[in-house]
Amino acid sequence: MAISGKYGKLDIPRIGVDEPIFILRAQDKLAAAALEIYQTLLQTHKSPLAETIQDEINLFNAWRGFKKIPD
């Protein structure tokens, strides 16, 4: 269970009951760019996640559904 300010309580494995989360959806026009910025931050901190997050960025960019600015 996790807590999202917008979506409320969500059941996500390995996330604590009261742990806040922030959700980026593929329909958000800005999501892939936000992930790219996060990737840059990971690289500057020499995080191993910097290499694997590219897979997530690719998934967001490949999604062909309707995209919009988040509300």
C-alpha positions in Angstrom: 0.0 0.0 0.0 1.2 3.5 -0.9 -0.3 6.9 -0.7 -0.6 9.2 -3.7 -1.9 12.8 -3.2 -3.9 12.5 -6.4 -4.9 8.8 -6.5 -5.2 8.0 -2.8 -4.1 4.6 -1.3 -2.6 2.2 -3.8 -1.6 -1.4 -3.3 2.0 -1.6 -4.7 4.2 -4.5 -3.6 7.3 -3.6 -1.5 6.1 0.0 -0.8 5.2 0.8 2.8 1.6 1.5 3.9 2.3 5.2 4.6 5.0 5.8 2.0 4.2 8.8 -0.2 4.6 8.2 -4.0 4.5 10.4 -7.1 3.0 8.9 -10.2 4.0 9.7 -13.8 1.7 8.4 -16.4 2.4 7.8 -20.0 -0.4 10.1 -21.0 1.5 13.0 -19.5 3.3 14.9 -22.3 6.0 15.9 -19.8 6.6 12.5 -18.2 9.4 11.2 -20.4 11.2 14.5 -20.1 10.9 14.3 -16.3 12.4 10.8 -16.4 15.3 12.1 -18.6 16.0 14.8 -16.0 15.9 12.2 -13.3 18.3 10.0 -15.3 20.7 12.9 -15.4 20.5 13.3 -11.6 21.1 9.6 -11.2 24.2 9.8 -13.5 25.6 12.7 -11.5 25.3 10.6 -8.3 26.7 7.5 -10.0 23.6 5.5 -9.4 23.4 2.1 -11.2 19.7 2.9 -11.9 20.9 5.5 -14.4 21.5 2.8 -16.9 18.2 0.9 -16.5 15.9 3.9 -16.3 16.4 4.3 -20.1 14.1 1.2 -20.5 11.4 3.1 -18.7 11.9 6.2 -20.8 11.7 4.1 -23.9 8.3 2.6 -22.7 6.9 6.1 -22.1 8.1 7.3 -25.5 6.7 4.2 -27.3 3.2 4.5 -25.8 0.8 5.6 -28.5 -2.2 6.6 -26.5 -3.6 10.2 -26.2 -1.1 12.5 -24.5 -2.0 15.7 -22.6 -0.7 18.1 -20.1 -1.5 16.8 -16.6 -4.5 18.2 -14.7 
